[in-house]
Amino acid sequence: MNKIQNYINGKFENPIHGVYIDNYNPSIGEIYGQIPNSSKEDVEKAYQAAADAFPAWSNTTLDERSKILSKIANLIIEKIDVLAAAESKDNGKPISLAKAVDIPRAASNFQFFANAITQFSSEAHESVGLNAVNFTLRQPLGVVGCISPWNLPLYLFTWKIAPAIASGNCVVAKPSEITPITAYFLGEICNEAGLPKGVLNIVHGLGTTTGQAIVEHPNIKAISFTGGTKTGAHIAKVAAPMFKKLSLELGGKNPNIIFADCDYDDMLQTTVRSSFANQGQICLCGSRILVEETIYEKFKEDFIKKVSELKVGNPSENTTDIGALVSKQHLEKVKSYIDISENEGGKILFGGNKVVVSGNENGYYLQPTIIEVQDNNCRLNQEEIFGPVVTLMSFKTDEEALTLANGVKYGLSTTLWTNNLNRTMQFSKQLQTGIVWVNTWMLRDLRTPFGGAKESGVGREGGFEALRFFTEPKNVCIKYD
Ligand code: TXE
């Protein structure tokens, strides 16, 4: 059985107390490895390594840092086959998706911040008439913590680590205990790329032990977290009295608003993807589909037909569209929402059942599921299901669509399908979300601010926003004669 280790000070190490937890392959429902459940002492060791590395790393030239980050990016691409296979096995996602999206994006995260750090600048203000000039010194924070979830494992892990180290910080990072494998490989890649020891330290383990120890550590200056809203609220509660900087990217219940004047074929194809990509386990998936009444029946029929053509199957087969859900526990959670649909006034239009995949009978498979609902206040429309389940609802007017879209506690992203410019602008201004996609979905430009409003999070990642998060602005005011 594979047993992975922590990556501390450039070396692979067993956890101090020798405690391990099982790691499952969701496509077959079996344990295939073990990972450390790192303790407070392991986190302390990782912190020390990071703190020791900080003086030298924060003084490394931008050119040197940029070169190392680029090298990491290149190595990720060189190893794409191994990494994609590992990600698919660990998470249950189709290997085709890991190869087309997850791993290339992990490389892009490093390449992007390798470039961005060479362009990052700060402000200067001449205090005219006062014989003074002010400038802003942006200095790295020191040792920072990065905690990431299981849905896009290497993609989201590197989305935090790359800007943190690019801006001169040293990192204690924890991937999700449910999908730790590609993070383990990242340690090897960092050594191969010549990242100085201690700049990145990776500790594995449960959120309640390892994650908690990172958040509680008195000298870890900032926490960048992506995960569930409940966990985010807990982390904020622990970190706030210690005055840590926090970036929280949390859940979503994103509307997909479809107007009759859209490019129908493009919308239909993209909506299948935005509903079910990665088994619906992307915080950006559009899980509430709101359709203008005049095309509602046609959309319903066409959407069901397209979704029925999706192949649920073994993630390692290239023809699979929908792989396994990440864990048994998560499968049961998602299924429990399907089971309450009738009580919540919903009608299952397609799917709703677990799928038995031949040869992988114990894997965690679920049909893509479409549920028609009448009331936006039902639990299916209010709570994050985070699986291959979408709801359908019709609306009559722009005002009604906007009220429905904004009528949830979350506010991460919205997709809007229309060719009307005035409507596009009105919705863009009035939607309570961090991201508005118009006639597209998940088209990402890494320079843009990324994050959510309301209970979808606090702060923004991406581009210079991430570099600002990982640096402390200091105002220097120089008086001259
Ligand atoms: O996430 P957790 P879970 C949503 C989705 C899902 C729900 C719960 O709705 O069903 O969250 O998923 C670490 N201190 N999203 O329970 O627990 C944990 O080890 C410090 C949306 O799997 O939030 C992991 O590394 N860390 C989301 C990370 O937090 C702690 C993606 C996320 O796990 C901790 C995933 C603690 N006390 C789930 N407790 C998105 N926004 O994309 C846990 N962790």
Boltz pocket constraint, residues with backbone or C-beta under 6 A from the ligand:
constraints:
  - pocket:
      binder: B
      contacts: [[A, 147], [A, 148], [A, 149], [A, 150], [A, 151], [A, 174], [A, 175], [A, 176], [A, 177], [A, 205], [A, 206], [A, 207], [A, 208], [A, 210], [A, 211], [A, 212], [A, 213], [A, 215], [A, 226], [A, 227], [A, 228], [A, 229], [A, 231], [A, 232], [A, 234], [A, 235], [A, 249], [A, 250], [A, 251], [A, 252], [A, 282], [A, 283], [A, 384], [A, 385], [A, 386]]
      max_distance: 6.0
